[in-house]
């Protein structure tokens, strides 16, 4: 009898990942080889280096995932791989390996959109919780007050509800209306960034201030020691550019989907706040201080965990700037996400992607959801950043529907999700 095991492979950017997931609901293994140390010197991902590192890591990472799952190639029912969006060379490493493995073993190959994978990172967590709740209910381990909610979760009622999904990471900031349909999921684009993704803005501001890469964890760690009201950053209302006639401007993050039919209230733009931070740094003569911080940051190796270490790395003025930047970005994400949820009448919000690991974002989104009576869900911290478990989970409905990739599958760096 088939165990429903899918091997997922993810290589869209700077992490080589493999995972084995059972029936889209139980993670048996998840292995990620990070390239942070390779790219940290450059303050961002170098595509050629990323491809080379994927070539080195793909075979040992897959072997480790199978060993961790106590499975062999013979136990697999399918191979799933990220087909886009992402870096062209990086995508091709994962796709080429997956195609060769699927051909050699006579397994179906399933192509997965990276953005859909991030959404399924949350759904995977919900499915695993549902399994745990069902087991606890059967053994009478839950108190009476939780049994009603447990019954709702345990019978899958939550997953059958439409949701608004915010995918927010270093390369993406998108809003989707997600709804189950015939055992699969369908997506409609509601909003997105016109220029930088939120995580990209974090990385660029961190680099400007002489902090580590990736910038998100550093800024999140330092922000707790600053005053979020010290610098009054604002986001201007986004208005359609008449001369573009509804087409996307020529920026990296905006090429992948049309904007003509999107409500301007649900469009993001983070290039402005990045420029505002630059001007603040220049106006307050903080550039030399930032450059001098780089060797201290490299020596420290990780974000400070207490105020003393934070002040040893940054003066209070920099901590206030960092806190104000993060407060403004999270506020903009929160404002537009909840407005979009209200517009599409979604009573459930899924927040996923690397920036979903941000502590302030989780706290403020959770509090606002409680205030509005909206259900909100996040992936675990391990599943927030790029991983292959989410790819295998997203592949399960396609496997059940027989939606397999063609033999000529190749990577699509600008692959879209939803229209």
N, C-alpha and C positions, 0 to 999 in steps of 0.2 A: 504493500500500500504506500502511495506517495506521502512523503512527510511535508511537502509544500515548502521545501527549502530553496531560497533564492540567494545566489551570491551577488551582492551589489558591489560595483566598482565606481569610484568617484575620483576624477583627476582634472576637474575643470579649472583649477587655479594653482594654488601652492601647497595643497595637501594631497598626498596619495593615500587613498582609503579603500578598505575592503571590509565587508561585513556579511554575515549569514543571518538571515531573518526567516523565521518560520511562519508561513501563511500571513505575512504582513502584520503580525501582531506580537511576535516574541523574538527579541534580539538574542541570538545565540552567541554572537561575537561582533565586535566592532573595533577595528584596528586602524589607526591614523598615523602616518609618518609625516610630521610637520617639517616645513622648510623655513621656518622663521629665522633660524640662525643664518641660513644662506642669504636671505634677502635683507636682514636687519641692517647690514652695512650700507645698503643703498636706500634705505628708508621707504622701500616699496618693492613690489614683485617685479623681477626682471624675467620676461617671458622665456627667453632662451635658457636661462638657468633653471627655471621651473620645469621645462620639458626634459632637460638632462636629468634632474633629480627624480622625476617620475620614472624615467627609464631605469634608473638604478633601484628604485624602491618597489616597483609594481609586483615583481615576482615574490620577493620575501614577504611583502605585506599580505598578499593573497594566501600564501602558505600559512602565515601566522593566524589569519582569520579562520581558515579551515581547522587548524590545530586547536584554536580557542573554542571553536564550536564542536570539537570532537566529531568532525565530519570529513568526508573525502569527496573528490570530484564525482564519484559514483553515486553519492547521496543527493546530489543537486538535481533540482527539477528545471532550473532556468538560470541564465546569467543576465543581469541587468547592468546597464552602464549609462552614465551621464552623456548625453549627446549634445548638450549646449544649454544655455549660453556659457561662454567662458573663453579662455585663451585657446587659440586654434591648435597650437602645437601640444599643449597640455591635454586637451580633449582627445587628440589623435592617439596619444599613448594608451589611455584607458580603453578607447574604442578598438584599437588594433589588437590589444591583448584579449579583450572580451570576445571579439569576433573569432580570433584564432582558437580560443578555449571552447567556445560554443560549437564551432565546426568540428574540432577534434573529438569532442565528447558527444556530438549529436544532440546538443541541447538548444532549446529555443533562446533567441536573443531578444531582449526587451530594451528599447531606448527610452530613457527617462529625461524629462526636462528638469534641469537643476532647480528651478524655481518651484516646480511642483514637488520636488523632493523636500525642499525646506518646509512646505506646508504639511507634508506627510510626516515630518519629524514630530510635529505636534500630535497628529492623528495617531501615530505609532505609540506615543506616550499615553494617549487616552485609551488605546486598545489594550496596552499592557496593564494599565490601572484597572480596566474593566475585568480583565482576567483575574487579577489579584482580588478585586472586590467580590467577584463571583465565588472564588474559592473561600474567602473569609466568610461570606454570607452562608455558604453551605455548611461551614463548620461552626456557625453561631458565634463568630469572633467579633462581630460589630455590635456596638450599643444600640438600643432601640431608636434613638434620635437620628442615627445615621442610616437606618435601614431603608427609609423611603428614598433618599438620594442614591443609596447603593443600588436599589432596585432599578432606578432610572439609568444609572451608569452601566450597571451589569447587563441590562437588556439592550444596550446600544442606542438608547433614545438620544443621547447627546450627539453621537456621531451622525445620526440621521438628520440633524438640524442644519440648515444653511448657515454659513458663517461669513464674516468679513475677515480676510487674512491680510496682515501686514508683513511683508517680507522685507526686512531691513538688514543690510549687511554692507560689506566693503564695496560691493559692486552693484548692489540693487537696493532700491527703495520703491516698492510697488504695493498697491492696494488691489486686492481681488475679492470679488464675490464668489465664494466657493459653495457648490451645492452637490449633494450626492445624486446620482442619476443612473439607475439600472445597475447598481453594484460598483459603478465607477464614480469619478468626480468630474464636474464641468466648472470652468472658470471664466469669469468676465472681468476684464480690466476696468477698475474704477478710478485709479489715480496712480501717479508715478512721479519720479523726479525728472526735471528737465535738464539737469546738468550733473553735478556730483551726487553720488549716493551718500547717505548719512555716514556710513562707515568710512568712506573715502575722505569726507570732511574731517572726521576724527583723526585719520592718519596724517593728513596734510597739516592740521593744526599742531599735532604732536611733533611733527618734524620741524615746523616753524619754531616751536618752543624748545627744541633740543631734547625732546623726550624719546622714549623707545618706540620700536616698531614691533607689532602693530599698535597703533595709537590708542585704540579703544580701552584696553585694560589699564593703561597708564593714566589716561584722563579720568576714567571712572574711579580709580583708586585715589588720585590726588584731589578730586572734586569735593570729597567729604570734608576736607580741611580748609576749604575756601568759602567765601560768601557768594552765594548764587545771585544776589541782587547787586553786586558791586559794579558790574558793567551792564548797562541796559541794552542788550542786543535785541533787535526786533526783526521780524520777517515781513517784508512788504507784500501786499496782495499781488498775486500773479495774474497778469493780463495776457491774453493771446496776442501774439505778434501778427499784425495784419499782413505784413509782407510775406510771412511763411505760409499763409493760406491753409492753416491747420496741419502743416507738416512739422516734423520734429526739427529743432535747430541742430546744427552740425556739431554736436558734442558727443563724447564717448557713450555716456549713459542714456542718451535720448534717441539713439538711432533705432532702437529695437521695437518701437510700437507707435502707432499714430496717436495724435492728441486731439484731433478735430472734434471728436464726439465726447471728450472727457470734460467734466465740470472743472473749471479753473480753481474752484475752492478745494479740490482734492489733488492738486498738483504741488509738488515739492520743488524747492530750489535751495541748495546749500552752498552754492558758490559765493553768494553774497556775504554770508556770515564768515566764511573763510577769509574773504577780503577784508571784512571789518576787523577780524583778529589781527591780520597783517598790519593794518593801519594803526591799530591800538599799540601794537608792539613798537612800531616805528615812532609814533608820537611820544611814547613814554620811554624811549631809548632802551628797549629791552633786548635788542638783537644780540649785542655782545655777550650779555648775560646768558642768553640761550645757547650761543655757540660754545661758551665755556662750560656749559652743563653737560655736553655730550660725553666727554671722558668720564665724568662722575656717574652718569647714567649707565654707561657701559660697565663700569666697575661694580655698580650696584647689581645690575643684571635683572632686577625685578622691581615692580612698583613698591613704594614704601607702604608699610602697614600701620604706622603710627605717626603722630604729628611731628615728633622730633626728627624722624628720618625724612619726612616730607619737607620740613623747613630747612634741613641740611642740604636738600637737593634744590629746592625752589624757595624764593622769598614769598612772603604773604601776598604780595601783589600778583605774582604769577598764579598762585593757588586760587586767588579770587577770580582771575581771568579764566582759568580752566573751569571753575565751578559755574561761572556765568555762561560760558559757552555751552557746557553740557545742559544746564537748566533750560536754555533757549531752544536747543535742538530737540530735547525730549518734549518740551512743551509744544513745539510745532508738530512733531509726530503725533502726539496725543490729541491735540486739537483737531487735526484733519482726519485722523483715524476714527474718532468717535463721531465726528460729523458725518463721515461717509457711512458708518454703521447705521446711524439714524436715517440717513437718506435712503439706503437700500433695505431698511427695516430688518436689519440683522440684530438678533439678540445674543449673538455669540461672536467673540473676537478671538482670532488666533494670531499670536505675535511670534515671529520666528526669524531666523537668520542670526548672523554673528552678533549684531548689535542688541539682539534680544537677551544676551547674557548680561547686559548692563544693569547694575543694581538699582540705580535711580529710575531707569525706565520701567523696570518690573514693579517697583514700589509705587510709582505714580500712576501707571496704567491700572494696577490692581485696585488702588484706592478709588480711582475715577470710575472703574467698572462697578465697584460696590455701590458707589453713590448713585449711579444710573440704573442699577439693577440688571446689569449686563453680565453674562458669563464670559470669562476670559481664560485663556490657556496659553502656556508657554511650553516649549520643549525643555528637557533637562539641559543643564549647561553643556554637557558633552555633545548633545545633539543640536545645539544652537549653531555652532560653527560647522564648516563643511565636514561631512562624514558619509559613509556608504550605507549605513543602516537606513537612512531616510530614502536612499535610492532603491534599495531592495523593498522597502515598505510600499513606496509609490508604484513599484512594478507589479505588486500582487494583483490588484484589480485588472491590470492589463493581461496578466498571465491567465486569469480566470476567463477573461473575454477573448482570449486567443489573439490579442493584438501584438504581434511579433514584428521585429525589425526586418527590413529587407537586407539581402546579402551585401548591397552596396552602401550600407549605412556609413556616414561620415560625420564629422563634427560640424556643428553650426554655431559659430561664435555669437551670432545675433539671434538665436532662436527665441521666439516669443511664446508667451503663455496667455491664452485668453485674448479676446478681441472686443 
